[in-house]
Amino acid sequence: MNRVYDYIKIDKYVIMPNHIHILVSVYNSGMSKSPSPTNETIPSFVSTFKRFVNKEAGENIFQRSYYDHIVRDERDYLSRWQYIENNPIKWEEDELIKDCVSKLPLA
């Protein structure tokens, strides 16, 4: 994705059995590395990401909508980073774990 969107950097991600978290930084397409508006960039990025993954998976694995959040400051950024870091540890507390585990193929 970083090759397709050279003005977006994936800073952190985690792939969970029933969801994914991605923390990205969006930069101007010019020389400046200052943040740019995301009103068109993020939807385009998400659409392309879903298309690439669905092609690799051979089927549509994503729900139609998604949740996004604009990080406002360093504290918010670090909070999101830590949330993504700790998400796998909290997996057993996920209310949908039983549904997801029941759909896993037996080994």
ZAKE-855897 format. One line per 5 residues: number of its first residue (from 0); their letters; for each residue x, y, z of N, C-alpha, C. Coordinates in nm, 2 decimals. Example, Ala and Ser with C-alpha at 12.3 -4.5 7.8 and 13.67 -1.06 7.14 Angstrom:
2
0) as) 1.32:-0.57:0.78:1.23:-0.45:0.78:1.32:-0.33:0.78 | 1.28:-0.22:0.71:1.37:-0.11:0.71:1.29:0.00:0.79
//
This chain:
107
0) mnrvy) 0.08:-0.12:0.00:0.00:0.00:0.00:0.09:0.13:0.00 | 0.20:0.12:0.07:0.29:0.24:0.07:0.34:0.27:-0.07 | 0.35:0.17:-0.15:0.40:0.19:-0.29:0.29:0.26:-0.38 | 0.16:0.22:-0.35:0.05:0.28:-0.43:0.03:0.42:-0.38 | 0.03:0.44:-0.25:0.01:0.57:-0.19:0.13:0.62:-0.12
5) dyiki) 0.22:0.69:-0.20:0.35:0.73:-0.14:0.34:0.84:-0.04 | 0.22:0.90:-0.03:0.20:1.01:0.07:0.12:0.96:0.19 | 0.11:0.82:0.20:0.05:0.76:0.32:0.16:0.67:0.38 | 0.18:0.67:0.51:0.27:0.58:0.57:0.19:0.50:0.67 | 0.20:0.36:0.66:0.13:0.28:0.76:0.23:0.27:0.88
10) dkyvi) 0.18:0.33:0.99:0.27:0.34:1.11:0.26:0.22:1.20 | 0.14:0.16:1.21:0.11:0.05:1.30:-0.01:-0.03:1.25 | -0.01:-0.16:1.26:-0.13:-0.23:1.23:-0.14:-0.36:1.30 | -0.25:-0.42:1.32:-0.27:-0.55:1.37:-0.39:-0.62:1.30 | -0.37:-0.74:1.27:-0.48:-0.82:1.20:-0.53:-0.92:1.30
15) mpnhi) -0.66:-0.90:1.34:-0.72:-0.99:1.43:-0.82:-1.08:1.35 | -0.86:-1.19:1.42:-0.95:-1.28:1.35:-1.08:-1.22:1.29 | -1.13:-1.12:1.36:-1.26:-1.06:1.31:-1.25:-0.91:1.28 | -1.13:-0.85:1.28:-1.12:-0.71:1.25:-0.97:-0.68:1.23 | -0.95:-0.55:1.19:-0.81:-0.51:1.16:-0.80:-0.36:1.21
20) hilvs) -0.69:-0.32:1.26:-0.66:-0.18:1.30:-0.54:-0.14:1.22 | -0.55:-0.02:1.16:-0.44:0.04:1.09:-0.43:0.18:1.13 | -0.31:0.22:1.17:-0.27:0.36:1.20:-0.19:0.42:1.09 | -0.24:0.52:1.02:-0.17:0.57:0.91:-0.14:0.72:0.93 | -0.03:0.77:0.87:-0.01:0.91:0.86:-0.02:0.95:0.71
25) vynsg) -0.09:1.06:0.69:-0.12:1.11:0.56:-0.04:1.24:0.54 | 0.04:1.25:0.43:0.12:1.37:0.40:0.08:1.43:0.27 | 0.12:1.56:0.25:0.10:1.62:0.12:0.17:1.55:0.02 | 0.13:1.55:-0.10:0.19:1.48:-0.21:0.32:1.55:-0.26 | 0.34:1.67:-0.21:0.46:1.75:-0.25:0.58:1.72:-0.16
30) msksp) 0.67:1.82:-0.16:0.79:1.80:-0.08:0.76:1.81:0.07 | 0.66:1.88:0.11:0.62:1.90:0.26:0.58:1.77:0.32 | 0.62:1.75:0.44:0.57:1.63:0.51:0.47:1.67:0.62 | 0.40:1.78:0.60:0.30:1.82:0.69:0.17:1.75:0.66 | 0.09:1.72:0.76:-0.04:1.65:0.74:-0.13:1.72:0.64
35) sptne) -0.20:1.64:0.56:-0.30:1.69:0.46:-0.44:1.65:0.49 | -0.54:1.71:0.44:-0.68:1.67:0.46:-0.70:1.52:0.42 | -0.79:1.46:0.49:-0.81:1.31:0.47:-0.95:1.28:0.41 | -1.03:1.38:0.38:-1.17:1.36:0.34:-1.18:1.27:0.21 | -1.08:1.27:0.13:-1.08:1.18:0.01:-0.97:1.08:0.02
40) tipsf) -0.87:1.10:0.09:-0.75:1.01:0.09:-0.78:0.89:0.16 | -0.84:0.89:0.28:-0.86:0.77:0.36:-0.97:0.68:0.30 | -1.08:0.73:0.25:-1.17:0.64:0.18:-1.11:0.57:0.06 | -1.03:0.65:-0.02:-0.96:0.59:-0.13:-0.86:0.48:-0.09 | -0.79:0.51:0.02:-0.69:0.41:0.07:-0.77:0.28:0.12
45) vstfk) -0.87:0.30:0.20:-0.95:0.19:0.25:-1.01:0.10:0.13 | -1.06:0.17:0.03:-1.12:0.10:-0.08:-1.01:0.02:-0.15 | -0.90:0.07:-0.18:-0.79:0.00:-0.24:-0.74:-0.11:-0.16 | -0.72:-0.09:-0.03:-0.68:-0.19:0.06:-0.78:-0.31:0.06 | -0.91:-0.28:0.07:-1.01:-0.39:0.07:-1.00:-0.47:-0.06
50) rfvnk) -0.99:-0.40:-0.17:-0.98:-0.46:-0.30:-0.86:-0.55:-0.31 | -0.74:-0.51:-0.27:-0.62:-0.59:-0.27:-0.64:-0.71:-0.19 | -0.69:-0.70:-0.07:-0.70:-0.81:0.02:-0.81:-0.91:-0.03 | -0.92:-0.86:-0.07:-1.02:-0.95:-0.13:-0.97:-1.03:-0.25 | -0.89:-0.96:-0.33:-0.84:-1.03:-0.45:-0.75:-1.15:-0.40
55) eagen) -0.66:-1.12:-0.30:-0.57:-1.22:-0.24:-0.65:-1.33:-0.18 | -0.76:-1.30:-0.11:-0.84:-1.40:-0.03:-0.93:-1.47:-0.13 | -0.95:-1.42:-0.25:-1.04:-1.49:-0.34:-1.19:-1.47:-0.31 | -1.22:-1.38:-0.22:-1.36:-1.35:-0.18:-1.37:-1.22:-0.11 | -1.49:-1.17:-0.09:-1.51:-1.04:-0.02:-1.51:-1.08:0.13
60) ifqrs) -1.41:-1.03:0.21:-1.41:-1.06:0.35:-1.44:-0.94:0.44 | -1.47:-0.83:0.38:-1.49:-0.70:0.46:-1.63:-0.66:0.46 | -1.67:-0.60:0.57:-1.81:-0.54:0.58:-1.80:-0.41:0.50 | -1.92:-0.36:0.47:-1.93:-0.24:0.38:-1.86:-0.12:0.45 | -1.89:-0.09:0.57:-1.85:0.03:0.63:-1.72:0.01:0.71
65) yydhi) -1.67:0.12:0.77:-1.55:0.11:0.85:-1.55:0.23:0.95 | -1.48:0.23:1.05:-1.46:0.33:1.15:-1.33:0.40:1.13 | -1.33:0.53:1.12:-1.20:0.61:1.12:-1.20:0.71:1.22 | -1.08:0.76:1.26:-1.06:0.86:1.36:-0.95:0.94:1.32 | -0.96:1.07:1.32:-0.85:1.16:1.29:-0.78:1.19:1.42
70) vrder) -0.65:1.16:1.42:-0.56:1.18:1.53:-0.53:1.33:1.54 | -0.56:1.38:1.66:-0.55:1.53:1.67:-0.41:1.58:1.73 | -0.35:1.49:1.81:-0.22:1.53:1.87:-0.14:1.41:1.91 | -0.02:1.44:1.97:0.07:1.33:2.00:0.01:1.23:2.10 | -0.06:1.29:2.20:-0.12:1.20:2.30:-0.22:1.11:2.24
75) dylsr) -0.31:1.16:2.15:-0.40:1.08:2.08:-0.33:0.97:2.00 | -0.23:1.01:1.93:-0.15:0.92:1.84:-0.10:0.80:1.93 | -0.03:0.84:2.04:0.03:0.73:2.13:-0.08:0.64:2.19 | -0.20:0.70:2.22:-0.31:0.62:2.27:-0.35:0.52:2.17 | -0.37:0.56:2.04:-0.41:0.47:1.93:-0.30:0.37:1.91
80) wqyie) -0.18:0.41:1.91:-0.07:0.31:1.89:-0.07:0.20:2.00 | -0.09:0.24:2.12:-0.09:0.15:2.23:-0.21:0.06:2.23 | -0.33:0.11:2.18:-0.45:0.03:2.17:-0.42:-0.08:2.06 | -0.36:-0.05:1.95:-0.33:-0.15:1.85:-0.23:-0.25:1.90 | -0.13:-0.20:1.98:-0.03:-0.29:2.03:-0.10:-0.39:2.13
85) nnpik) -0.19:-0.35:2.21:-0.25:-0.43:2.31:-0.37:-0.51:2.26 | -0.42:-0.48:2.15:-0.54:-0.55:2.10:-0.54:-0.70:2.10 | -0.43:-0.76:2.05:-0.42:-0.91:2.06:-0.43:-0.96:2.20 | -0.37:-0.89:2.29:-0.37:-0.94:2.43:-0.52:-0.94:2.49 | -0.60:-0.84:2.44:-0.74:-0.83:2.49:-0.83:-0.92:2.41
90) weede) -0.78:-1.00:2.31:-0.87:-1.08:2.22:-0.97:-1.17:2.30 | -0.92:-1.23:2.41:-1.01:-1.32:2.48:-1.13:-1.25:2.55 | -1.12:-1.11:2.56:-1.22:-1.03:2.62:-1.32:-0.99:2.51 | -1.29:-1.01:2.39:-1.38:-0.97:2.27:-1.51:-1.04:2.28 | -1.62:-0.96:2.27:-1.75:-1.02:2.28:-1.79:-1.11:2.16
95) likdc) -1.72:-1.09:2.05:-1.75:-1.17:1.93:-1.65:-1.29:1.92 | -1.57:-1.32:2.01:-1.47:-1.42:2.00:-1.54:-1.56:1.98 | -1.64:-1.59:2.05:-1.70:-1.72:2.04:-1.76:-1.74:1.90 | -1.82:-1.64:1.85:-1.88:-1.65:1.71:-1.76:-1.67:1.61 | -1.66:-1.60:1.63:-1.54:-1.60:1.53:-1.48:-1.74:1.54
100) vsklp) -1.45:-1.79:1.66:-1.38:-1.91:1.68:-1.47:-2.03:1.63 | -1.60:-2.02:1.65:-1.69:-2.13:1.60:-1.68:-2.14:1.45 | -1.64:-2.04:1.38:-1.63:-2.04:1.23:-1.50:-2.09:1.18 | -1.40:-2.11:1.27:-1.27:-2.15:1.23:-1.27:-2.30:1.18 | -1.20:-2.33:1.08:-1.19:-2.47:1.04:-1.12:-2.55:1.14
105) la) -1.16:-2.68:1.16:-1.09:-2.76:1.26:-0.96:-2.81:1.19 | -0.85:-2.82:1.27:-0.72:-2.87:1.22:-0.72:-3.01:1.20
//
